[in-house]
Amino acid sequence: MLNSAQVKNETHEIGVILYAEVRASFIKQGTTFSAWCEKNHVWPASGRAALLGYWSGKKANALIKKIRTAANV
């Protein structure tokens, strides 16, 4: 069984991969994560925090879904 530190580390590792995939996808689309955030009135730091697992909850999950949809990830 994983302890809470291991779960947080695993969640962060998954978030790092997701963040990299999102950034790469936006670049393939000819834009950037930061540009998408600016266009959609999202603080890039908030988007990063949600994707990396530092910010959680209903609003974070909704933002992750919005970002992933736009990035086709």
Secondary structure, DSSP 8 states (H G I E B T S, - for coil): ---HHHHHHHHHHHHHHHHHHHHHHHHHTTS-HHHHHHHTT--HHHHHHHHHTSS-SHHHHHHHHHHHHHHT-
